[in-house]
């Protein structure tokens, strides 16, 4: 893989529009390729796509859809295949359902209830193998949030535990499973969705009230451990505000809905938000579905470059990271030929047995002081 200096000199990347496109991950509504998403890939060189349940029907149709997207990218002159990202956490958060080919597994908390970290490896490897067969190469998981506050939190049983060490242990096993399935992992939601304080109206960002020291002792532990393991490929930044009285400042982070999230667009605006995100160190800016907002975001980054706010060095640093991520989890031969249901049909009996075993083991007695349960 080329270094940053080589990228700067590469004739392909002399076209800054191509570089800008690689710093976005975008999606759309609908189960077929639309003129808008085609244009984003062809004309704006968008290098990464997020798929949601609104895009997906069956496993077979998903594989065909992804293959079509990759073909568009190949014919448009993309150097590497598209990153294709998907939320497939299991439990209550899955984007792809197909009872004939895709197996359902317990949530992360359910897996942890079984008390066997190796189960997290087995479940995540199985899940990642299934969606990789459909052409997905980036798993938006595992969840690395520490559930330190159970009141009004969006994470709930999506999180493994309220114990940072347990979250780390199961998270690393999950990442290892994803890696061994040939996909890339993306730990979320940094710095935490496990202890948010919801203030004001729906257009106000939730606040993390813990100090940096408190976060360092709890919420940040799984992220540090995951990065130290060497198998975490990316970090997903949450849409929240850190309020740290000791620093007397507030920092805004880009969210999993990025600038289409009302609280973010309301406070900072799309174009400003993109520039702020890149300057803060984000390598991929996520915009899920609004085409006009997506175009505005692209223009915002271009203006940031023209005005000297975002330097070429900063752009090529992100480009280098994105290219290295793609090299880990995809290639043109792999991207253009997903095995689809031919592989899934072979895997289904084994994965179904694993699913039943995982659900059986996830059932535990939480409290029975009077010994009423036989």
GUMAR-683515 format. One record per residue (C-alpha): residue number from 1; residue in one letter; x negated, y negated, z. Coordinates in pm, 1 decimal. Layout:
+-----+---------+----------+----------+----------+
! num ! residuo !       c1 !       c2 !       c3 !
+-----+---------+----------+----------+----------+
! NUM !       A !        X !        Y !        Z !
...
+-----+---------+----------+----------+----------+
***
This chain:
+-----+---------+----------+----------+----------+
! num ! residuo !       c1 !       c2 !       c3 !
+-----+---------+----------+----------+----------+
!   1 !       X !      0.0 !      0.0 !      0.0 !
!   2 !       X !   -132.1 !   -343.7 !    -96.4 !
!   3 !       X !   -227.6 !   -594.3 !    171.8 !
!   4 !       X !    -90.3 !   -947.4 !    190.5 !
!   5 !       X !   -372.8 !  -1096.1 !    -17.5 !
!   6 !       X !   -304.7 !   -843.1 !   -293.7 !
!   7 !       X !     67.1 !   -922.0 !   -286.1 !
!   8 !       X !      1.1 !  -1293.9 !   -327.2 !
!   9 !       X !   -207.5 !  -1222.9 !   -638.8 !
!  10 !       X !     33.8 !   -966.2 !   -786.1 !
!  11 !       X !    197.4 !  -1110.7 !  -1103.6 !
!  12 !       X !    535.0 !   -961.1 !  -1006.9 !
!  13 !       X !    546.9 !  -1165.9 !   -687.3 !
!  14 !       X !    452.3 !  -1492.0 !   -857.1 !
!  15 !       X !    827.6 !  -1519.1 !   -909.8 !
!  16 !       X !    929.6 !  -1642.0 !   -564.4 !
!  17 !       X !   1292.1 !  -1552.1 !   -634.9 !
!  18 !       X !   1185.1 !  -1187.9 !   -623.3 !
!  19 !       X !   1009.2 !  -1241.0 !   -291.2 !
!  20 !       X !   1309.2 !  -1423.6 !   -143.8 !
!  21 !       X !   1541.5 !  -1141.2 !   -247.9 !
!  22 !       X !   1336.2 !   -886.9 !    -56.9 !
!  23 !       X !   1400.4 !  -1075.4 !    268.4 !
!  24 !       X !   1776.1 !  -1015.6 !    262.9 !
!  25 !       X !   1997.8 !   -717.7 !    335.5 !
!  26 !       X !   2350.4 !   -763.1 !    200.6 !
!  27 !       X !   2677.5 !   -579.2 !    159.5 !
!  28 !       X !   3023.2 !   -612.0 !     10.5 !
!  29 !       X !   3378.5 !   -484.5 !     49.0 !
!  30 !       X !   3501.4 !   -208.4 !   -179.2 !
!  31 !       X !   3423.1 !    148.9 !   -274.6 !
!  32 !       X !   3287.9 !     63.1 !   -619.4 !
!  33 !       X !   3005.7 !   -156.5 !   -744.5 !
!  34 !       X !   3143.5 !   -507.6 !   -797.7 !
!  35 !       X !   3009.0 !   -778.4 !  -1029.4 !
!  36 !       X !   2897.8 !   -968.2 !   -717.7 !
!  37 !       X !   2683.0 !   -693.6 !   -564.8 !
!  38 !       X !   2544.9 !   -610.0 !   -909.2 !
!  39 !       X !   2443.9 !   -974.2 !   -954.7 !
!  40 !       X !   2281.0 !   -986.3 !   -611.8 !
!  41 !       X !   2060.1 !   -691.1 !   -707.9 !
!  42 !       X !   1997.0 !   -788.5 !  -1070.5 !
!  43 !       X !   1980.5 !  -1166.9 !  -1063.5 !
!  44 !       X !   1884.2 !  -1245.0 !   -704.0 !
!  45 !       X !   1658.9 !   -940.4 !   -652.5 !
!  46 !       X !   1819.1 !   -841.6 !   -321.3 !
!  47 !       X !   1610.4 !   -548.9 !   -200.8 !
!  48 !       X !   1823.6 !   -399.6 !     76.1 !
!  49 !       X !   2190.9 !   -304.8 !    102.5 !
!  50 !       X !   2406.9 !   -230.0 !    405.1 !
!  51 !       X !   2697.4 !      9.7 !    361.0 !
!  52 !       X !   2998.2 !     20.3 !    593.0 !
!  53 !       X !   3311.3 !    230.9 !    624.2 !
!  54 !       X !   3478.2 !     -9.1 !    380.1 !
!  55 !       X !   3242.0 !    112.7 !    107.0 !
!  56 !       X !   3261.6 !    486.1 !    168.5 !
!  57 !       X !   3508.9 !    762.8 !     93.7 !
!  58 !       X !   3364.2 !   1112.2 !     68.9 !
!  59 !       X !   3005.1 !   1232.4 !     89.4 !
!  60 !       X !   3009.8 !   1307.7 !   -283.3 !
!  61 !       X !   3133.3 !    959.3 !   -373.0 !
!  62 !       X !   2881.2 !    802.7 !   -134.7 !
!  63 !       X !   2591.4 !    980.3 !   -306.1 !
!  64 !       X !   2719.4 !    864.5 !   -645.3 !
!  65 !       X !   2762.7 !    506.8 !   -523.2 !
!  66 !       X !   2411.3 !    490.7 !   -379.5 !
!  67 !       X !   2266.7 !    644.4 !   -694.5 !
!  68 !       X !   2441.0 !    375.6 !   -901.8 !
!  69 !       X !   2301.9 !     98.2 !   -680.6 !
!  70 !       X !   1950.4 !    238.6 !   -709.2 !
!  71 !       X !   1983.8 !    269.7 !  -1086.9 !
!  72 !       X !   2081.5 !    -97.5 !  -1108.3 !
!  73 !       X !   1773.1 !   -189.8 !   -904.9 !
!  74 !       X !   1544.8 !     27.6 !  -1116.4 !
!  75 !       X !   1673.7 !   -120.2 !  -1441.5 !
!  76 !       X !   1641.0 !   -473.0 !  -1295.8 !
!  77 !       X !   1267.9 !   -421.5 !  -1245.0 !
!  78 !       X !   1253.9 !   -366.2 !   -869.6 !
!  79 !       X !    910.3 !   -238.8 !   -771.3 !
!  80 !       X !   1055.2 !     -9.8 !   -501.9 !
!  81 !       X !   1399.6 !    138.3 !   -438.5 !
!  82 !       X !   1659.3 !    -40.7 !   -231.4 !
!  83 !       X !   1672.6 !     10.4 !    140.9 !
!  84 !       X !   2020.1 !    153.6 !    202.1 !
!  85 !       X !   2126.9 !    103.8 !    564.4 !
!  86 !       X !   2414.9 !    262.6 !    754.4 !
!  87 !       X !   2561.1 !    264.4 !   1106.2 !
!  88 !       X !   2602.7 !    632.0 !   1193.0 !
!  89 !       X !   2563.8 !    637.4 !   1571.7 !
!  90 !       X !   2807.7 !    925.3 !   1631.8 !
!  91 !       X !   3072.0 !    905.2 !   1900.4 !
!  92 !       X !   3307.6 !    624.3 !   1804.9 !
!  93 !       X !   3072.8 !    444.6 !   1564.7 !
!  94 !       X !   3041.7 !    616.7 !   1229.3 !
!  95 !       X !   3067.5 !    469.6 !    881.6 !
!  96 !       X !   3077.9 !    793.1 !    681.3 !
!  97 !       X !   3348.5 !   1052.6 !    743.7 !
!  98 !       X !   3395.8 !   1372.8 !    546.5 !
!  99 !       X !   3519.5 !   1672.3 !    743.2 !
! 100 !       X !   3402.0 !   1910.3 !    471.8 !
! 101 !       X !   3039.4 !   1796.6 !    475.5 !
! 102 !       X !   2962.0 !   1542.5 !    751.9 !
! 103 !       X !   2959.3 !   1659.1 !   1114.2 !
! 104 !       X !   3075.3 !   1455.4 !   1410.6 !
! 105 !       X !   2856.9 !   1452.2 !   1723.4 !
! 106 !       X !   2894.7 !   1298.7 !   2072.4 !
! 107 !       X !   2792.5 !    941.1 !   2145.8 !
! 108 !       X !   2449.4 !    868.1 !   2288.1 !
! 109 !       X !   2594.5 !    867.7 !   2639.8 !
! 110 !       X !   2761.4 !   1201.3 !   2567.3 !
! 111 !       X !   2435.0 !   1350.5 !   2446.1 !
! 112 !       X !   2255.6 !   1221.3 !   2756.3 !
! 113 !       X !   2525.4 !   1375.3 !   2978.1 !
! 114 !       X !   2407.0 !   1716.1 !   2859.3 !
! 115 !       X !   2079.7 !   1648.2 !   3039.0 !
! 116 !       X !   1853.8 !   1773.8 !   2759.3 !
! 117 !       X !   1647.8 !   1510.5 !   2572.4 !
! 118 !       X !   1577.4 !   1763.4 !   2297.2 !
! 119 !       X !   1948.5 !   1754.3 !   2212.6 !
! 120 !       X !   1905.5 !   1388.5 !   2113.3 !
! 121 !       X !   1635.9 !   1500.0 !   1870.7 !
! 122 !       X !   1849.8 !   1777.4 !   1722.6 !
! 123 !       X !   2163.6 !   1564.1 !   1686.6 !
! 124 !       X !   1986.0 !   1266.9 !   1531.9 !
! 125 !       X !   1787.6 !   1484.5 !   1294.3 !
! 126 !       X !   2109.8 !   1652.0 !   1180.6 !
! 127 !       X !   2291.2 !   1320.4 !   1135.5 !
! 128 !       X !   2000.8 !   1159.8 !    950.5 !
! 129 !       X !   1959.5 !   1466.5 !    727.2 !
! 130 !       X !   2325.6 !   1447.3 !    627.7 !
! 131 !       X !   2328.1 !   1079.8 !    538.3 !
! 132 !       X !   1987.4 !   1105.1 !    370.6 !
! 133 !       X !   2141.2 !   1368.9 !    144.4 !
! 134 !       X !   2384.6 !   1095.3 !     36.9 !
! 135 !       X !   2101.4 !    853.0 !    -43.0 !
! 136 !       X !   2092.0 !    655.8 !    283.6 !
! 137 !       X !   1735.0 !    585.8 !    394.6 !
! 138 !       X !   1767.8 !    344.6 !    690.9 !
! 139 !       X !   1958.7 !    450.6 !   1003.2 !
! 140 !       X !   2078.0 !    154.9 !   1211.4 !
! 141 !       X !   1996.5 !    325.6 !   1538.2 !
! 142 !       X !   1929.1 !    442.5 !   1796.4 !
! 143 !       X !   2096.6 !    207.4 !   2042.0 !
! 144 !       X !   1826.5 !    104.5 !   2291.4 !
! 145 !       X !   2047.4 !   -115.6 !   2508.7 !
! 146 !       X !   2038.2 !    -60.3 !   2884.1 !
! 147 !       X !   2396.5 !    -73.4 !   3012.3 !
! 148 !       X !   2324.6 !   -279.2 !   3322.6 !
! 149 !       X !   2666.5 !   -446.8 !   3330.4 !
! 150 !       X !   2974.8 !   -243.5 !   3238.9 !
! 151 !       X !   3222.7 !   -533.7 !   3251.8 !
! 152 !       X !   3347.6 !   -653.0 !   2911.5 !
! 153 !       X !   3046.2 !   -518.5 !   2724.1 !
! 154 !       X !   3064.6 !   -424.8 !   2352.7 !
! 155 !       X !   2826.5 !   -130.1 !   2396.5 !
! 156 !       X !   2994.7 !    100.2 !   2653.1 !
! 157 !       X !   2923.8 !    468.3 !   2575.1 !
! 158 !       X !   2723.5 !    372.5 !   2268.3 !
! 159 !       X !   2441.1 !    318.2 !   2518.2 !
! 160 !       X !   2258.9 !    612.6 !   2670.3 !
! 161 !       X !   2246.6 !    499.3 !   3032.1 !
! 162 !       X !   2193.1 !    221.1 !   3284.2 !
! 163 !       X !   1844.3 !    362.4 !   3351.2 !
! 164 !       X !   1573.2 !    203.5 !   3129.9 !
! 165 !       X !   1349.9 !    510.1 !   3154.3 !
! 166 !       X !   1629.5 !    742.3 !   3047.9 !
! 167 !       X !   1720.3 !    512.2 !   2758.2 !
! 168 !       X !   1355.3 !    520.7 !   2649.7 !
! 169 !       X !   1327.8 !    898.2 !   2675.1 !
! 170 !       X !   1641.2 !    973.3 !   2475.5 !
! 171 !       X !   1577.7 !    687.3 !   2232.5 !
! 172 !       X !   1232.6 !    815.3 !   2141.6 !
! 173 !       X !   1367.6 !   1167.0 !   2089.1 !
! 174 !       X !   1638.3 !   1023.2 !   1862.7 !
! 175 !       X !   1381.1 !    827.9 !   1660.4 !
! 176 !       X !   1167.9 !   1139.8 !   1620.7 !
! 177 !       X !   1468.6 !   1326.9 !   1484.1 !
! 178 !       X !   1546.4 !   1050.1 !   1236.3 !
! 179 !       X !   1184.6 !   1041.8 !   1121.6 !
! 180 !       X !   1167.7 !   1418.2 !   1071.4 !
! 181 !       X !   1480.0 !   1394.1 !    855.4 !
! 182 !       X !   1292.3 !   1158.4 !    623.0 !
! 183 !       X !   1476.9 !    838.2 !    715.2 !
! 184 !       X !   1368.9 !    516.5 !    887.3 !
! 185 !       X !   1504.9 !    411.6 !   1227.3 !
! 186 !       X !   1608.8 !     69.2 !   1354.0 !
! 187 !       X !   1638.1 !     24.8 !   1732.2 !
! 188 !       X !   1911.3 !   -209.6 !   1848.1 !
! 189 !       X !   2022.6 !   -459.7 !   1982.7 !
! 190 !       X !   1718.2 !   -663.2 !   2084.9 !
! 191 !       X !   1683.2 !   -802.2 !   2347.9 !
! 192 !       X !   2003.6 !   -645.5 !   2484.4 !
! 193 !       X !   2377.0 !   -605.5 !   2442.7 !
! 194 !       X !   2394.8 !   -427.9 !   2777.6 !
! 195 !       X !   2455.0 !   -732.9 !   2998.5 !
! 196 !       X !   2624.5 !  -1012.4 !   2809.0 !
! 197 !       X !   2820.1 !  -1298.5 !   2963.6 !
! 198 !       X !   3107.8 !  -1413.7 !   2743.2 !
! 199 !       X !   3175.2 !  -1783.2 !   2796.4 !
! 200 !       X !   3395.3 !  -2034.7 !   2623.3 !
! 201 !       X !   3581.6 !  -1956.1 !   2302.8 !
! 202 !       X !   3539.3 !  -1687.0 !   2037.5 !
! 203 !       X !   3309.2 !  -1916.3 !   1839.0 !
! 204 !       X !   3059.3 !  -1939.4 !   2125.2 !
! 205 !       X !   2771.6 !  -1694.2 !   2135.3 !
! 206 !       X !   2759.7 !  -1456.4 !   2433.0 !
! 207 !       X !   2482.5 !  -1534.3 !   2678.9 !
! 208 !       X !   2215.2 !  -1319.3 !   2840.8 !
! 209 !       X !   2182.4 !  -1469.7 !   3187.7 !
! 210 !       X !   1885.9 !  -1259.9 !   3300.9 !
! 211 !       X !   1546.5 !  -1425.1 !   3322.6 !
! 212 !       X !   1260.4 !  -1306.7 !   3106.1 !
! 213 !       X !   1110.7 !  -1133.6 !   3410.3 !
! 214 !       X !   1435.7 !   -947.9 !   3475.9 !
! 215 !       X !   1464.1 !   -847.9 !   3109.4 !
! 216 !       X !   1105.1 !   -726.6 !   3111.9 !
! 217 !       X !   1178.8 !   -488.4 !   3399.8 !
! 218 !       X !   1492.9 !   -342.7 !   3243.0 !
! 219 !       X !   1632.7 !   -428.8 !   2900.0 !
! 220 !       X !   1298.3 !   -465.7 !   2723.3 !
! 221 !       X !   1153.2 !   -138.5 !   2855.2 !
! 222 !       X !   1310.0 !     87.8 !   2587.8 !
! 223 !       X !   1200.1 !   -144.9 !   2307.4 !
! 224 !       X !    843.5 !   -158.1 !   2439.3 !
! 225 !       X !    831.9 !    218.6 !   2478.3 !
! 226 !       X !    985.3 !    279.3 !   2135.4 !
! 227 !       X !    733.2 !     52.3 !   1966.0 !
! 228 !       X !    446.2 !    209.9 !   2161.4 !
! 229 !       X !    556.4 !    555.5 !   2042.5 !
! 230 !       X !    471.8 !    455.0 !   1686.2 !
! 231 !       X !    792.0 !    599.7 !   1540.6 !
! 232 !       X !   1021.9 !    295.5 !   1553.4 !
! 233 !       X !   1035.4 !    148.2 !   1204.5 !
! 234 !       X !   1242.4 !   -165.6 !   1268.3 !
! 235 !       X !   1415.1 !   -366.3 !   1541.1 !
! 236 !       X !   1769.3 !   -498.4 !   1508.6 !
! 237 !       X !   1820.7 !   -842.2 !   1665.5 !
! 238 !       X !   2146.7 !   -904.8 !   1850.5 !
! 239 !       X !   2373.6 !  -1206.4 !   1812.6 !
! 240 !       X !   2334.7 !  -1366.5 !   2152.0 !
! 241 !       X !   2177.4 !  -1654.1 !   2337.7 !
! 242 !       X !   1905.2 !  -1618.5 !   2598.5 !
! 243 !       X !   1958.7 !  -1862.0 !   2881.7 !
! 244 !       X !   1643.4 !  -1883.1 !   3092.7 !
! 245 !       X !   1658.1 !  -2154.6 !   3358.5 !
! 246 !       X !   1287.8 !  -2115.9 !   3438.2 !
! 247 !       X !   1205.3 !  -2216.2 !   3080.0 !
! 248 !       X !   1475.8 !  -2483.2 !   3059.8 !
! 249 !       X !   1547.4 !  -2388.9 !   2697.7 !
! 250 !       X !   1789.3 !  -2167.3 !   2509.7 !
! 251 !       X !   1691.2 !  -1948.5 !   2216.3 !
! 252 !       X !   1937.3 !  -1831.9 !   1952.3 !
! 253 !       X !   1892.9 !  -1489.9 !   1792.0 !
! 254 !       X !   2042.2 !  -1372.6 !   1463.4 !
! 255 !       X !   2306.9 !  -1107.3 !   1497.7 !
! 256 !       X !   2418.6 !   -779.5 !   1349.5 !
! 257 !       X !   2677.4 !   -978.3 !   1152.4 !
! 258 !       X !   2411.5 !  -1243.9 !   1089.8 !
! 259 !       X !   2538.7 !  -1580.9 !    975.9 !
! 260 !       X !   2883.6 !  -1452.9 !    886.5 !
! 261 !       X !   2939.4 !  -1414.1 !   1259.4 !
! 262 !       X !   3156.9 !  -1713.9 !   1344.6 !
! 263 !       X !   2967.3 !  -1807.0 !   1659.9 !
! 264 !       X !   2640.6 !  -1833.9 !   1466.7 !
! 265 !       X !   2768.8 !  -2014.6 !   1157.9 !
! 266 !       X !   2969.3 !  -2250.6 !   1380.7 !
! 267 !       X !   2665.2 !  -2356.0 !   1583.5 !
! 268 !       X !   2377.5 !  -2366.9 !   1336.8 !
! 269 !       X !   2509.4 !  -2328.3 !    982.9 !
! 270 !       X !   2415.3 !  -2070.2 !    723.8 !
! 271 !       X !   2120.9 !  -2240.2 !    555.3 !
! 272 !       X !   1964.3 !  -2358.2 !    881.0 !
! 273 !       X !   2020.8 !  -2017.5 !   1034.4 !
! 274 !       X !   1835.3 !  -1835.2 !    759.1 !
! 275 !       X !   1531.9 !  -2061.1 !    791.6 !
! 276 !       X !   1541.0 !  -2032.8 !   1171.3 !
! 277 !       X !   1560.1 !  -1655.4 !   1147.1 !
! 278 !       X !   1263.8 !  -1625.8 !    913.5 !
! 279 !       X !   1061.7 !  -1870.5 !   1120.7 !
! 280 !       X !   1145.5 !  -1669.8 !   1434.1 !
! 281 !       X !    998.4 !  -1359.0 !   1274.2 !
! 282 !       X !   1295.6 !  -1185.3 !   1111.7 !
! 283 !       X !   1188.2 !   -994.4 !    802.2 !
! 284 !       X !   1538.3 !   -907.5 !    680.3 !
! 285 !       X !   1835.2 !  -1142.5 !    714.2 !
! 286 !       X !   2169.2 !   -961.2 !    719.7 !
! 287 !       X !   2484.8 !  -1089.0 !    551.4 !
! 288 !       X !   2753.3 !   -826.4 !    524.1 !
! 289 !       X !   3017.3 !   -926.2 !    274.0 !
! 290 !       X !   3104.8 !  -1291.1 !    193.8 !
! 291 !       X !   2955.1 !  -1357.2 !   -150.5 !
! 292 !       X !   2969.1 !  -1736.5 !   -124.9 !
! 293 !       X !   2791.0 !  -1723.3 !    211.3 !
! 294 !       X !   2532.4 !  -1484.4 !     69.6 !
! 295 !       X !   2452.0 !  -1725.0 !   -213.7 !
! 296 !       X !   2435.1 !  -2012.6 !     33.7 !
! 297 !       X !   2188.8 !  -1814.5 !    245.0 !
! 298 !       X !   1962.4 !  -1745.2 !    -52.6 !
! 299 !       X !   1966.9 !  -2113.3 !   -142.1 !
! 300 !       X !   1892.5 !  -2204.2 !    218.8 !
! 301 !       X !   1572.9 !  -2000.0 !    222.8 !
! 302 !       X !   1464.2 !  -2146.6 !   -110.5 !
! 303 !       X !   1517.0 !  -2497.3 !     25.6 !
! 304 !       X !   1316.4 !  -2406.1 !    334.1 !
! 305 !       X !   1028.9 !  -2305.7 !    107.7 !
! 306 !       X !   1056.9 !  -2616.2 !   -109.3 !
! 307 !       X !   1057.3 !  -2840.1 !    197.8 !
! 308 !       X !    751.6 !  -2670.6 !    343.3 !
! 309 !       X !    932.7 !  -2534.5 !    647.9 !
! 310 !       X !    875.7 !  -2173.4 !    542.2 !
! 311 !       X !    524.8 !  -2109.9 !    409.8 !
! 312 !       X !    427.6 !  -1861.3 !    141.8 !
! 313 !       X !    212.5 !  -1686.0 !    399.0 !
! 314 !       X !    522.4 !  -1631.4 !    612.6 !
! 315 !       X !    716.6 !  -1498.3 !    312.5 !
! 316 !       X !    445.9 !  -1255.2 !    210.0 !
! 317 !       X !    403.1 !  -1133.3 !    566.7 !
! 318 !       X !    767.1 !  -1022.0 !    563.2 !
! 319 !       X !    738.3 !   -884.9 !    210.1 !
! 320 !       X !    444.3 !   -672.5 !    321.6 !
! 321 !       X !    643.2 !   -530.9 !    614.1 !
! 322 !       X !    947.9 !   -456.8 !    399.6 !
! 323 !       X !    738.9 !   -281.6 !    136.4 !
! 324 !       X !    567.0 !    -68.3 !    399.3 !
! 325 !       X !    905.4 !     25.1 !    545.5 !
! 326 !       X !   1032.7 !    129.9 !    203.7 !
! 327 !       X !    720.8 !    336.4 !    141.3 !
! 328 !       X !    794.8 !    533.9 !    459.1 !
! 329 !       X !   1148.0 !    635.8 !    374.0 !
! 330 !       X !   1205.3 !    631.4 !     -0.4 !
! 331 !       X !   1065.0 !    666.4 !   -351.1 !
! 332 !       X !   1219.3 !    637.2 !   -694.8 !
! 333 !       X !   1237.7 !   1013.7 !   -743.3 !
! 334 !       X !   1415.4 !   1048.2 !   -409.1 !
! 335 !       X !   1639.8 !    743.8 !   -451.9 !
! 336 !       X !   1764.2 !    833.9 !   -798.7 !
! 337 !       X !   1831.8 !   1199.4 !   -717.5 !
! 338 !       X !   2012.1 !   1235.2 !   -383.3 !
! 339 !       X !   2096.0 !   1604.2 !   -328.2 !
! 340 !       X !   2447.6 !   1521.6 !   -209.6 !
! 341 !       X !   2697.4 !   1797.1 !   -138.8 !
! 342 !       X !   2476.6 !   2074.9 !   -277.6 !
! 343 !       X !   2252.4 !   2034.4 !     28.2 !
! 344 !       X !   2529.9 !   1936.6 !    268.4 !
! 345 !       X !   2724.8 !   2255.8 !    200.0 !
! 346 !       X !   2420.2 !   2460.2 !    304.9 !
! 347 !       X !   2367.8 !   2254.5 !    621.1 !
! 348 !       X !   2729.8 !   2244.2 !    734.2 !
! 349 !       X !   2755.8 !   2580.0 !    918.7 !
! 350 !       X !   2443.5 !   2513.5 !   1127.0 !
! 351 !       X !   2535.8 !   2151.3 !   1196.3 !
! 352 !       X !   2893.1 !   2246.1 !   1290.7 !
! 353 !       X !   2759.0 !   2491.6 !   1546.9 !
! 354 !       X !   2527.0 !   2222.7 !   1685.2 !
! 355 !       X !   2821.6 !   1982.3 !   1707.1 !
! 356 !       X !   3032.0 !   2228.3 !   1909.0 !
! 357 !       X !   2737.9 !   2302.4 !   2136.4 !
! 358 !       X !   2667.9 !   1930.2 !   2190.7 !
! 359 !       X !   3030.5 !   1852.8 !   2277.0 !
! 360 !       X !   3050.8 !   2146.8 !   2516.7 !
! 361 !       X !   2736.0 !   2033.0 !   2696.9 !
! 362 !       X !   2852.1 !   1670.6 !   2712.9 !
! 363 !       X !   3146.9 !   1758.0 !   2938.6 !
! 364 !       X !   3039.9 !   1695.1 !   3297.5 !
! 365 !       X !   3215.7 !   1643.7 !   3629.8 !
! 366 !       X !   3157.7 !   1285.4 !   3739.7 !
! 367 !       X !   3330.8 !   1302.9 !   4078.0 !
! 368 !       X !   3508.6 !   1579.4 !   4269.4 !
! 369 !       X !   3469.0 !   1497.6 !   4639.8 !
! 370 !       X !   3754.7 !   1724.8 !   4744.9 !
! 371 !       X !   3627.4 !   2016.7 !   4532.8 !
! 372 !       X !   3958.3 !   2037.7 !   4346.8 !
! 373 !       X !   3808.5 !   2146.0 !   4016.3 !
! 374 !       X !   3754.5 !   2525.2 !   4012.8 !
+-----+---------+----------+----------+----------+
***
